[in-house]
Amino acid sequence: MICSILLLIILTSCVSGTLVVNVTQTSYQAEENHHITLEWTFTTNPHTSLDSLSIFCELLTDLKNPGLFHLHEGVEVPESQDEQFAGRVQWDKDVLREGRLRLHVSRLRTEDSGLYLCDVLTDYGSNSGRCWLNVTAARDRPEPETPNTTSPPNTTSPPQPESRGRIGLYCGLGLTAALLADSKDHRTERHQTRCPDLCGYDDAVNLALHYILQHLDSAGTYAGILFVDFSSAFNTIIPALLQEKLSQPGVPDSTFR
């Protein structure tokens, strides 16, 4: 009788030792709101089916041990899953026959951190494997800047829409055109020309300042002036070529005609 008992104990220990449970990683690191896959492996027996396989995985904590996954005789038991993991755990049934347990945990939380234990029970033995998961808080990301229409304009970096960005170019080209039309004879006989309202250098400056001041009356506007003196180089400029170059940035024909 005693020999029979000893033989039974020896056989039981041998059978239990045939099942080995391992983890692919002993430690996992992830960030909050991301997802991760926890994986265990265990030895399989070709003579047994999944109906004899039971698995229970849980998170070991000081207060309670919330259930992560429960498989009883090849059938998942969702009622055993703790509400902490409800709707966030998926498993691969296809690889279970290969001796691999994959649990995909989504939308991670910081409270998911801890030691995870999986107990595997079959008709040829039982064993368990453990792994550690550390979930860190999500990094603070700066919110994208949105335009503020109520705040005063930034004087260090003012907005540059197309209508404002070209005011300086138009003013400079207007002065340039006035100077090109104003030869030395025109300056001495300014009141004898066909355009007595705008013929001299002073008139061009005054007209430009008039339009600039009108433009600056609107809030959030600015103006730039470009002075180009062609008085000494006018004889070397081809008027048709100048007209073509000035039309490329979209300057109206009336500006330089």
C-alpha positions in Angstrom: 0.0 0.0 0.0 2.8 2.4 0.9 4.6 1.5 -2.3 1.5 2.3 -4.3 1.1 5.7 -2.7 4.8 6.6 -3.3 4.4 5.5 -6.9 1.4 7.7 -7.3 3.2 10.7 -5.9 6.2 10.1 -8.2 3.9 9.8 -11.3 2.0 12.9 -10.3 5.1 14.9 -9.9 6.4 13.7 -13.3 3.2 14.6 -15.0 3.2 18.0 -13.5 6.7 18.6 -14.6 5.9 18.0 -18.2 4.1 21.4 -18.5 6.4 24.4 -18.7 5.1 28.0 -18.8 7.4 30.8 -19.9 7.0 34.5 -20.8 8.5 36.0 -24.0 9.4 39.1 -21.9 9.8 39.4 -18.2 9.2 43.1 -18.2 7.2 45.4 -20.5 7.2 49.2 -20.8 4.4 51.2 -22.3 2.8 54.7 -22.3 -0.7 55.6 -21.2 -3.4 55.3 -23.8 -1.2 53.1 -26.0 -1.6 49.3 -26.4 0.6 46.3 -25.7 0.7 42.5 -26.2 1.5 40.3 -23.3 2.6 36.8 -24.3 3.1 33.5 -22.5 4.2 30.2 -24.0 3.6 26.7 -22.6 4.4 23.1 -23.7 1.7 21.3 -25.7 0.7 17.7 -25.9 -0.4 16.3 -29.3 -2.7 13.8 -27.6 -4.8 16.4 -25.9 -7.3 19.0 -27.1 -8.1 22.6 -26.1 -11.1 21.3 -24.2 -8.7 20.2 -21.4 -7.0 23.6 -21.3 -7.8 26.1 -18.6 -6.0 29.5 -18.1 -6.5 32.2 -15.6 -4.5 35.5 -15.7 -4.7 38.2 -13.1 -2.9 41.4 -11.9 -1.4 41.0 -8.5 -1.9 44.1 -6.3 -2.0 44.9 -2.7 -5.8 45.5 -2.5 -7.2 43.0 -5.0 -6.2 40.8 -7.9 -8.3 41.9 -10.8 -8.9 39.2 -13.4 -7.4 39.8 -16.8 -8.4 36.7 -18.8 -10.1 33.4 -18.0 -10.3 30.3 -20.2 -12.1 27.3 -18.8 -11.8 24.0 -20.7 -11.1 25.8 -24.0 -14.0 28.3 -23.5 -13.5 32.0 -22.6 -15.3 33.2 -19.4 -15.7 36.9 -19.8 -17.6 37.1 -16.5 -14.4 36.5 -14.6 -12.8 39.6 -16.1 -12.5 42.5 -13.8 -14.3 45.8 -14.8 -10.8 47.4 -14.9 -10.1 45.5 -18.1 -13.6 45.3 -19.5 -13.6 45.8 -23.3 -9.8 46.3 -23.4 -8.5 42.7 -23.7 -8.4 40.6 -26.9 -6.7 37.2 -27.3 -5.5 35.1 -30.3 -7.3 31.8 -30.4 -5.4 30.5 -33.4 -2.0 30.5 -31.8 -3.3 28.8 -28.6 -2.9 25.4 -30.2 0.7 26.2 -30.7 1.2 26.7 -27.0 1.2 30.5 -27.1 -1.1 32.8 -25.2 -1.3 36.4 -26.6 -3.3 39.0 -24.7 -3.7 42.4 -26.5 -4.4 45.1 -23.9 -5.6 48.4 -25.4 -6.0 52.0 -24.0 -3.5 51.4 -21.2 -3.9 53.1 -17.9 -1.3 53.8 -15.2 -3.2 51.6 -12.8 -2.5 48.7 -15.2 1.1 48.6 -13.9 2.1 45.6 -11.9 2.9 41.9 -11.8 0.8 39.7 -14.1 0.4 36.0 -13.3 -1.0 33.4 -15.6 -1.9 29.9 -14.3 -2.1 27.2 -17.0 -3.9 23.9 -16.2 -4.0 20.9 -18.5 -4.7 17.2 -18.2 -0.9 16.6 -18.4 0.1 19.2 -15.7 -0.1 22.7 -14.4 2.3 25.6 -14.1 2.4 29.4 -14.1 4.4 32.3 -15.5 4.8 36.0 -14.5 5.8 39.2 -16.2 5.9 42.8 -15.1 4.2 45.7 -16.9 5.0 49.4 -16.2 2.7 52.0 -17.7 3.9 55.6 -17.6 1.8 58.7 -17.8 1.4 60.2 -21.2 3.8 63.0 -22.0 2.5 66.5 -22.0 2.1 67.7 -25.5 1.7 71.4 -26.4 -1.7 72.2 -27.9 -1.7 73.4 -31.5 -1.8 77.2 -31.7 -5.1 78.7 -32.9 -5.5 82.1 -34.3 -6.8 84.7 -31.8 -8.9 87.3 -33.5 -9.6 89.3 -30.3 -6.0 89.8 -29.0 -4.0 92.7 -30.3 -1.5 92.0 -33.1 1.9 90.8 -32.3 4.3 93.6 -33.1 7.4 91.4 -33.2 6.0 89.0 -35.8 3.0 90.7 -37.6 0.8 88.7 -39.9 1.7 89.0 -43.5 -1.3 88.4 -45.8 -0.9 89.1 -49.5 -2.8 92.4 -49.4 -0.5 93.7 -46.6 2.7 92.1 -47.8 2.7 93.9 -51.1 1.8 97.4 -49.8 5.5 98.2 -49.5 6.2 96.9 -53.0 3.4 98.9 -54.5 4.4 102.1 -52.7 8.0 101.7 -53.8 7.1 100.9 -57.4 4.7 103.9 -57.4 7.6 106.2 -56.3 9.9 104.6 -58.9 7.4 105.1 -61.7 7.0 108.7 -60.6 10.7 109.2 -60.6 11.1 107.6 -64.0 8.6 110.0 -65.4 10.2 112.9 -63.7 13.3 113.9 -65.7 15.6 116.8 -65.0 13.6 119.0 -67.4 10.4 118.1 -65.7 11.7 119.1 -62.3 12.5 122.6 -63.6 9.3 122.9 -65.6 6.9 120.9 -63.4 4.0 123.3 -63.9 4.3 123.1 -67.7 3.8 119.3 -68.0 0.6 117.5 -68.9 0.2 116.2 -65.4 0.6 119.1 -63.1 -0.9 117.2 -60.1 1.9 114.6 -59.9 5.2 115.4 -61.6 7.9 116.1 -59.0 9.7 114.0 -56.4 8.0 115.8 -53.6 4.6 115.1 -55.0 5.4 111.4 -55.3 6.5 111.3 -51.7 3.4 113.2 -50.5 1.1 110.9 -52.5 2.8 107.8 -51.1 2.6 109.0 -47.6 -1.1 109.8 -48.1 -1.9 106.3 -49.1 0.3 104.8 -46.4 -1.4 106.8 -43.7 -4.8 105.8 -45.0 -3.7 102.2 -44.9 -2.3 102.5 -41.3 -5.6 103.8 -40.0 -6.9 100.2 -40.1 -6.0 98.1 -37.0 -3.3 95.5 -37.3 -1.7 96.9 -40.5 1.8 97.9 -41.5 3.5 99.4 -44.4 7.0 99.2 -45.9 8.6 101.5 -48.4 11.2 100.7 -51.0 13.0 103.6 -52.6 14.7 102.8 -55.9 16.6 105.6 -57.7 17.0 105.1 -61.4 18.0 108.7 -62.1 21.6 107.8 -63.0 20.9 104.4 -64.6 17.8 105.2 -66.5 19.7 105.4 -69.8 20.8 101.7 -69.4 17.4 100.3 -68.7 15.2 98.9 -71.4 11.7 100.1 -70.6 10.0 97.0 -72.1 12.2 94.7 -70.0 11.5 96.7 -66.9 7.7 96.5 -67.6 8.0 92.8 -68.0 9.9 92.3 -64.8 7.5 94.5 -62.8 4.5 92.5 -64.1 5.8 89.2 -62.9 4.9 89.7 -59.1 1.4 90.7 -60.2 1.8 94.5 -60.1 -1.1 96.1 -62.0 -0.2 97.7 -65.3 -1.5 101.1 -64.1 1.2 101.2 -61.5 4.1 101.6 -63.9 2.4 103.1 -67.0 
